[in-house]
Amino acid sequence: MNAKIKQKILTVCANKIQQKGEGVQLSFYAFFANKNTDPVALMQVARWWIEENQFDHFEKATKIQALIEAMDQNEVV
């Protein structure tokens, strides 16, 4: 996943947690507009969500946020 979509995921998660609390759940669709303006990024996130992590349709935003933050920490610079 590229840095732009990771930042978008972190922002959406943080906003939803702030608005609705620690128990809020999201679908990967929450990170995209209702229009398919970036199909490549959508498919990258879908593959990460469904194939790599085998998540349910909805997962806790705190869980997604922690995983994305861990990805950044584990990347070689």
CORVEN-V709498 format. One record per residue. N is the residue number from 1. RES is the residue in three letters. SS is DSSP state (H for helix, E for strand, - for the rest). Layout:
n: <N | N>
res: <RES | RES>
ss: <SS | SS>
This chain:
n: <1 | 2 | 3 | 4 | 5 | 6 | 7 | 8 | 9 | 10 | 11 | 12 | 13 | 14 | 15 | 16 | 17 | 18 | 19 | 20 | 21 | 22 | 23 | 24 | 25 | 26 | 27 | 28 | 29 | 30 | 31 | 32 | 33 | 34 | 35 | 36 | 37 | 38 | 39 | 40 | 41 | 42 | 43 | 44 | 45 | 46 | 47 | 48 | 49 | 50 | 51 | 52 | 53 | 54 | 55 | 56 | 57 | 58 | 59 | 60 | 61 | 62 | 63 | 64 | 65 | 66 | 67 | 68 | 69 | 70 | 71 | 72 | 73 | 74 | 75 | 76 | 77>
res: <MET | ASN | ALA | LYS | ILE | LYS | GLN | LYS | ILE | LEU | THR | VAL | CYS | ALA | ASN | LYS | ILE | GLN | GLN | LYS | GLY | GLU | GLY | VAL | GLN | LEU | SER | PHE | TYR | ALA | PHE | PHE | ALA | ASN | LYS | ASN | THR | ASP | PRO | VAL | ALA | LEU | MET | GLN | VAL | ALA | ARG | TRP | TRP | ILE | GLU | GLU | ASN | GLN | PHE | ASP | HIS | PHE | GLU | LYS | ALA | THR | LYS | ILE | GLN | ALA | LEU | ILE | GLU | ALA | MET | ASP | GLN | ASN | GLU | VAL | VAL>
ss: <- | - | H | H | H | H | H | H | H | H | H | H | H | H | H | H | H | H | H | H | - | - | - | - | E | E | - | H | H | H | H | - | - | - | - | - | - | - | H | H | H | H | H | H | H | H | H | H | H | H | H | H | - | - | - | - | - | - | E | E | H | H | H | H | H | H | H | H | H | H | H | H | H | H | - | - | ->
